[in-house]
Amino acid sequence: MRLANKRVIVTGGGSGFGAGIARKFAAEGAHVQVVDINLAAAEAIATEIGGTALACDVADGASVNALAHTVLADGPLDILVNNAGVTHMPSALEDVSEEDFDRVYNVNMKSVFLLARAFVPHFKERKAGVILNVASTAGISPRPRLNWYNASKGWMITATKTMAVELAPEGIRVNAINPVAGETPLLKSFMGEDTPEMRAKFLATIPMGRFSTPEDMGNAACFLCSDEASMITGIAMEVDGGRCI
């Protein structure tokens, strides 16, 4: 029960790594607000773990402000997990459409700004709070043909470090986790096509020989957001089976 009585937001919590984080946090005693643009998906996870489902478009300022109003009206928030993310299909960097670029920018990057703007003042007021950003090994060891996704995750890692430096005097910790590709709805988009050959090609780059799982992310996230990690801030923990060695 490392997160007993903690109130948590997990964005993109309706599937994939977000769902794994939500499940682990609930098992450790947290009350989880499962936030997703797909309310039905959020409701399914929230029902499973005894949490609360909330719809939000994390790339839209008005939607994020409405989320903050709803959450904080019910009490203080302890932990914010920025997990929502998207990618573009593998493509030469100059062939990615402006629409796809904007979507990656807005969901992967702008959302971190919007959620910080909405919740950091609350954390400052309490002199406590934890923010966890779900970045990626793509931000450290980028794969070709995923250029703008890679760049967005590199941005998130840098944002994590600068947020940590600025917010540490306020009692707020900020960390990131860097998963490798996993069994999530984004896997097919990373690979371009989900075939045994393409999976084998991806797995060959991971020394431990398997994809990340939602459970892997939940375990790492739980540690970094717990009081056991009270002296840890500004790191981007690789949860990648050795991919970045």
C-alpha positions in Angstrom: 0.0 0.0 0.0 2.8 2.4 -1.0 0.3 4.9 -2.4 -2.4 4.6 0.3 -4.9 7.5 0.2 -3.1 9.3 -2.6 -5.3 10.9 -5.3 -3.9 10.4 -8.8 -4.6 11.4 -12.4 -3.4 9.1 -15.1 -4.0 10.5 -18.6 -4.5 8.1 -21.4 -5.5 5.7 -18.7 -8.1 3.8 -20.7 -5.6 1.5 -22.4 -2.0 0.4 -22.8 0.7 1.7 -20.4 -1.8 4.1 -18.8 -4.1 1.3 -17.9 -1.2 -0.7 -16.4 -0.2 2.3 -14.3 -3.8 2.9 -13.2 -4.1 -0.8 -12.1 -0.8 -0.8 -10.2 -1.6 2.5 -8.4 -5.0 1.3 -7.4 -3.6 -2.0 -6.1 -1.1 0.1 -4.0 -4.0 2.0 -2.3 -4.4 5.1 -4.5 -7.7 6.6 -5.7 -7.1 6.9 -9.5 -8.8 9.3 -11.8 -8.7 7.5 -15.1 -8.5 10.3 -17.7 -9.0 9.5 -21.4 -10.4 11.1 -24.5 -12.3 7.9 -24.9 -14.7 8.0 -21.9 -15.9 4.4 -22.4 -12.4 3.1 -22.2 -11.7 5.1 -19.1 -15.0 3.9 -17.5 -14.0 0.2 -18.2 -10.7 0.6 -16.3 -12.2 2.8 -13.6 -14.9 0.2 -12.9 -12.2 -2.6 -12.8 -10.0 -0.8 -10.2 -12.6 1.2 -8.2 -11.5 4.5 -9.6 -13.2 7.5 -11.3 -13.5 8.0 -15.1 -13.1 11.4 -16.6 -13.1 12.5 -20.2 -10.5 15.0 -21.3 -8.8 16.1 -24.5 -5.3 16.8 -23.0 -4.3 18.8 -26.1 -7.1 21.4 -25.5 -6.6 24.0 -22.8 -10.3 24.4 -22.1 -10.8 20.7 -21.6 -7.7 20.5 -19.3 -9.0 23.4 -17.2 -12.4 21.8 -16.9 -10.6 18.6 -15.7 -8.7 20.5 -13.1 -11.8 22.2 -11.8 -13.6 18.8 -11.5 -10.7 17.0 -9.8 -9.7 19.7 -7.4 -13.3 20.4 -6.4 -13.3 16.9 -4.8 -10.1 17.4 -2.9 -6.3 17.7 -3.3 -4.3 15.9 -5.9 -1.1 14.1 -5.0 0.2 12.6 -8.3 -0.1 13.6 -12.0 0.9 11.0 -14.6 1.2 12.4 -18.1 0.9 9.2 -20.1 -1.4 10.2 -23.0 0.6 10.0 -26.3 0.3 9.4 -30.0 2.7 8.7 -32.9 2.7 9.0 -36.7 3.1 6.1 -39.0 6.7 5.3 -40.0 7.6 7.6 -42.8 10.4 9.7 -44.3 10.6 12.8 -42.1 9.6 15.1 -45.0 6.6 13.0 -45.9 4.8 13.3 -42.5 1.7 15.5 -42.9 1.4 18.8 -41.1 -1.8 17.4 -39.6 0.0 14.4 -38.2 2.9 16.6 -36.9 0.4 18.9 -35.1 -1.3 15.9 -33.5 2.0 14.5 -32.2 3.0 18.0 -31.0 -0.3 18.7 -29.3 -0.8 15.3 -27.5 2.8 14.5 -26.6 4.1 18.0 -25.8 1.5 20.7 -25.5 -0.5 18.5 -23.1 2.4 18.5 -20.6 2.4 22.3 -20.6 -1.4 22.5 -20.3 -1.6 20.0 -17.4 1.3 21.7 -15.6 -0.4 25.1 -16.0 -3.5 23.6 -14.5 -2.1 21.7 -11.6 1.3 23.0 -10.6 -0.2 26.1 -8.8 -2.1 23.6 -6.6 1.0 21.6 -5.9 2.9 24.8 -5.0 0.1 25.8 -2.6 0.4 22.4 -0.9 4.3 22.3 -1.1 4.0 18.8 -2.3 3.2 16.8 -5.4 4.6 14.3 -7.9 4.6 14.5 -11.7 5.5 11.5 -13.8 5.9 11.9 -17.6 5.8 8.8 -19.8 8.5 9.5 -22.4 10.2 6.8 -24.5 13.5 5.2 -25.5 12.7 7.0 -28.8 13.9 10.2 -27.1 17.3 8.8 -26.3 17.9 6.2 -29.1 15.7 7.2 -31.9 14.5 4.8 -34.6 14.5 6.0 -38.2 11.2 7.0 -39.9 9.7 8.0 -36.6 11.4 11.4 -36.6 8.8 13.7 -35.1 7.6 11.2 -32.6 11.2 10.7 -31.5 11.7 14.5 -31.2 8.5 14.9 -29.1 9.8 12.3 -26.6 13.2 14.0 -26.5 11.4 17.2 -25.7 9.5 15.4 -22.9 12.7 14.2 -21.3 14.2 17.7 -21.3 10.9 19.2 -20.0 11.1 16.6 -17.1 14.5 17.8 -16.1 13.9 21.5 -16.3 10.5 21.1 -14.5 12.4 19.1 -11.8 15.0 21.8 -11.3 12.5 24.6 -11.1 9.9 22.9 -8.9 12.2 21.1 -6.4 12.3 24.1 -4.0 8.5 23.9 -4.0 8.5 20.3 -2.7 7.4 19.0 -6.1 9.2 16.0 -7.8 9.2 15.4 -11.5 10.5 12.3 -13.2 10.0 10.3 -16.4 10.0 6.7 -17.5 11.3 5.6 -20.9 9.5 2.4 -22.1 10.5 0.6 -25.2 7.8 -0.5 -27.6 5.1 -2.5 -25.9 1.9 -4.4 -26.4 -0.2 -1.3 -26.6 -2.5 0.3 -29.2 0.5 2.2 -30.5 2.6 -0.9 -31.4 1.3 -1.3 -34.9 1.8 2.4 -35.6 5.5 2.1 -34.5 6.1 -0.9 -36.7 4.0 0.2 -39.7 2.6 -3.3 -39.9 2.1 -6.0 -37.3 3.7 -9.1 -38.8 5.8 -11.8 -37.2 8.8 -10.6 -39.3 8.4 -7.0 -38.1 8.0 -8.0 -34.5 11.1 -10.1 -34.8 13.0 -7.1 -36.2 11.9 -4.9 -33.3 12.6 -7.6 -30.6 16.1 -8.1 -32.0 17.0 -4.6 -30.8 16.0 -5.4 -27.2 18.6 -7.4 -25.3 16.0 -9.0 -23.0 14.1 -10.1 -26.0 10.6 -8.9 -25.2 8.4 -5.8 -25.4 7.6 -3.6 -22.4 4.3 -4.5 -20.7 1.8 -2.3 -18.9 2.8 -4.1 -15.7 6.4 -3.1 -16.2 5.4 0.5 -16.5 3.1 0.3 -13.5 5.8 -1.1 -11.3 8.4 1.6 -12.3 5.9 4.4 -12.1 4.7 3.2 -8.7 8.2 3.4 -7.3 9.0 6.8 -8.7 5.7 8.3 -7.4 6.0 6.7 -4.0 7.7 8.2 -0.9 10.4 5.5 -1.4 11.7 7.8 -4.2 11.5 11.0 -2.2 15.2 11.9 -3.1 14.7 11.2 -6.8 13.8 13.9 -9.2 14.7 14.9 -12.7 15.5 11.3 -14.0 14.3 9.5 -17.1 14.3 5.9 -16.0 14.8 3.5 -18.9 12.4 0.5 -18.6 13.5 -1.0 -21.8 15.1 -4.4 -21.4 18.5 -3.0 -22.3 17.4 -1.3 -25.5 19.4 1.9 -24.8 22.7 0.3 -23.7 
